[in-house]
């Protein structure tokens, strides 16, 4: 993990988790409201992809737990300064949790080292955001699956493709800058 290149242990982990939560909260404030859906276009998913891949499955997931708990406690960390849970896109914020864990797990196995594997990882993680967000949207608005897909998935597919491509450029490029380190499976092979 990129985060493992930093010194320290507990303080580092707490700092990284809180920093990851803050990063997702800040980039999630970049909002483009769409007049035909209650779900805004944000950079939150992009933030989740970066945080999960950089921090790994546990720290990435804990960052999202911290973000969601802060939002539930009334801190305006969700898109457009929203807090609480009673809004149409809250399910997407909850979906950030499995997304961060998945992309972190894949990154731990080296999926963030090449552009194509990063794209596949980003698509998988984004799918998990939708897997939680769409049922919430259905329940919150009292609509069926076709309408939820039309309101909460289709308008965002192009943006998600751009976010996946940006992550595919940023993550492998960052590894080249910091110096390639072996993934845990490669490290075990070297020791054998």
C-alpha positions as CSV (number, residue, x, y, z in Angstrom):
1,X,0.0,0.0,0.0
2,X,1.2,3.5,-0.6
3,X,0.3,4.4,3.0
4,X,2.7,1.8,4.3
5,X,5.6,3.8,2.9
6,X,5.1,6.3,5.8
7,X,6.8,5.8,9.2
8,X,4.9,5.2,12.4
9,X,2.1,2.8,13.3
10,X,-0.9,3.8,15.4
11,X,-0.6,7.5,15.0
12,X,0.0,7.0,11.2
13,X,-3.1,4.7,11.0
14,X,-5.4,7.1,12.8
15,X,-4.0,10.1,10.8
16,X,-4.5,8.2,7.5
17,X,-8.1,7.1,8.4
18,X,-9.2,10.6,9.4
19,X,-7.3,12.1,6.5
20,X,-9.0,9.6,4.1
21,X,-12.4,10.5,5.5
22,X,-11.6,14.2,5.2
23,X,-10.4,13.8,1.6
24,X,-13.6,12.0,0.5
25,X,-15.7,14.6,2.3
26,X,-13.8,17.5,0.6
27,X,-13.8,16.1,-2.9
28,X,-17.5,15.0,-2.4
29,X,-18.3,18.7,-2.1
30,X,-17.6,19.1,-5.8
31,X,-21.3,18.8,-6.8
32,X,-23.1,19.2,-10.1
33,X,-26.9,19.0,-9.4
34,X,-28.8,17.3,-12.2
35,X,-32.3,18.7,-12.6
36,X,-33.9,15.3,-13.5
37,X,-32.6,13.3,-10.5
38,X,-32.3,13.9,-6.7
39,X,-28.8,12.3,-6.9
40,X,-26.1,14.8,-7.6
41,X,-23.0,14.2,-9.6
42,X,-20.0,14.4,-7.3
43,X,-16.4,13.4,-7.1
44,X,-17.1,11.3,-3.9
45,X,-16.7,8.0,-5.7
46,X,-13.4,9.1,-7.1
47,X,-12.2,10.0,-3.6
48,X,-13.3,6.6,-2.4
49,X,-11.3,4.9,-5.2
50,X,-8.2,6.8,-4.3
51,X,-8.6,6.4,-0.5
52,X,-9.3,2.7,-0.7
53,X,-6.4,2.0,-3.1
54,X,-3.9,4.2,-1.2
55,X,-4.9,3.1,2.3
56,X,-5.8,-0.5,1.8
57,X,-9.0,-2.4,2.7
58,X,-9.1,-1.8,6.5
59,X,-7.9,1.8,6.7
60,X,-9.9,2.7,3.6
61,X,-13.1,1.1,5.0
62,X,-12.5,2.8,8.4
63,X,-12.2,6.1,6.6
64,X,-15.6,5.6,5.2
65,X,-17.0,4.5,8.5
66,X,-15.6,7.7,10.0
67,X,-17.2,9.7,7.2
68,X,-20.6,8.2,7.6
69,X,-20.6,8.4,11.4
70,X,-19.6,12.1,11.1
71,X,-22.4,12.7,8.7
72,X,-24.9,10.9,10.9
73,X,-23.7,13.0,13.8
74,X,-24.6,16.1,11.9
75,X,-21.3,17.1,10.4
76,X,-22.0,18.3,6.8
77,X,-19.6,15.9,5.1
78,X,-21.9,14.5,2.4
79,X,-22.4,16.0,-1.0
80,X,-23.4,19.7,-1.0
81,X,-22.9,20.0,2.7
82,X,-25.6,17.4,3.6
83,X,-25.6,15.6,6.9
84,X,-27.9,13.0,8.4
85,X,-29.5,10.1,6.6
86,X,-32.8,11.3,5.2
87,X,-31.8,12.2,1.6
88,X,-32.0,10.3,-1.6
89,X,-28.2,9.7,-2.1
90,X,-27.4,8.5,1.4
91,X,-27.3,4.9,0.2
92,X,-24.5,5.8,-2.2
93,X,-22.4,7.2,0.8
94,X,-23.0,3.9,2.6
95,X,-22.0,2.0,-0.5
96,X,-18.6,3.8,-0.3
97,X,-17.7,1.3,2.5
98,X,-17.7,-1.9,0.5
99,X,-16.2,0.0,-2.4
100,X,-13.3,1.2,-0.4
101,X,-12.7,-2.2,1.1
102,X,-12.8,-3.9,-2.3
103,X,-10.5,-1.6,-4.1
104,X,-8.2,-1.6,-1.1
105,X,-8.2,-5.4,-1.2
106,X,-7.5,-5.5,-4.9
107,X,-4.7,-2.8,-4.5
108,X,-3.1,-4.9,-1.8
109,X,-2.8,-7.6,-4.5
110,X,-1.2,-5.2,-7.0
111,X,-4.3,-4.2,-9.0
112,X,-3.3,-0.5,-8.6
113,X,0.0,-1.0,-10.4
114,X,-1.3,-1.2,-13.9
115,X,-3.9,1.0,-15.7
116,X,-6.1,-1.8,-16.9
117,X,-6.2,-3.6,-13.5
118,X,-7.0,-0.3,-11.9
119,X,-9.9,0.3,-14.3
120,X,-11.3,-3.1,-13.5
121,X,-10.9,-2.5,-9.8
122,X,-12.6,0.9,-10.1
123,X,-15.5,-0.6,-12.0
124,X,-16.0,-3.3,-9.4
125,X,-15.8,-0.8,-6.5
126,X,-18.2,1.6,-8.3
127,X,-20.6,-1.3,-8.8
128,X,-20.7,-1.8,-5.1
129,X,-21.6,1.9,-4.6
130,X,-24.6,1.3,-6.9
131,X,-25.5,-2.0,-5.2
132,X,-26.2,-0.1,-2.0
133,X,-27.2,3.2,-3.4
134,X,-29.9,2.0,-5.8
135,X,-31.9,0.0,-3.2
136,X,-31.8,3.0,-0.9
137,X,-33.0,5.3,-3.7
138,X,-35.8,2.9,-4.4
139,X,-36.9,2.8,-0.8
140,X,-36.4,6.5,-0.2
141,X,-38.4,7.6,-3.3
142,X,-40.8,4.7,-3.3
143,X,-39.9,3.8,-6.9
144,X,-39.2,0.6,-8.8
145,X,-35.9,-0.7,-10.1
146,X,-36.2,0.7,-13.7
147,X,-36.9,4.2,-12.5
148,X,-34.1,3.9,-9.9
149,X,-31.6,2.9,-12.6
150,X,-32.8,5.8,-14.8
151,X,-32.3,8.2,-11.9
152,X,-29.4,6.8,-10.0
153,X,-27.2,4.9,-12.4
154,X,-27.5,5.8,-16.1
155,X,-26.8,9.5,-15.7
156,X,-23.6,8.7,-13.9
157,X,-22.0,6.1,-16.1
158,X,-19.9,8.4,-18.3
159,X,-18.6,10.2,-15.2
160,X,-17.8,6.9,-13.6
161,X,-15.8,5.9,-16.6
162,X,-13.9,9.2,-16.5
163,X,-13.2,8.6,-12.7
164,X,-12.0,5.1,-13.4
165,X,-9.7,6.3,-16.2
166,X,-8.3,9.1,-13.9
167,X,-7.6,6.6,-11.2
168,X,-5.9,4.3,-13.8
169,X,-3.6,7.2,-14.6
170,X,-3.0,8.4,-11.1
171,X,-2.5,5.3,-9.1
172,X,0.1,3.4,-11.3
173,X,1.8,6.8,-11.9
174,X,2.1,7.3,-8.2
175,X,3.7,3.9,-7.8
176,X,6.2,4.8,-10.4
177,X,7.1,8.0,-8.5
178,X,7.4,6.4,-5.1
179,X,9.2,3.3,-6.4
180,X,7.7,-0.1,-7.0
181,X,7.4,-2.2,-3.9
182,X,6.5,-5.9,-4.1
183,X,2.9,-6.9,-3.4
184,X,2.5,-9.2,-0.4
185,X,2.2,-12.3,-2.7
186,X,5.4,-11.3,-4.5
187,X,7.2,-10.6,-1.2
188,X,6.3,-14.1,0.0
189,X,7.7,-15.6,-3.3
190,X,11.0,-13.7,-2.9
191,X,11.4,-15.0,0.7
192,X,10.7,-18.6,-0.4
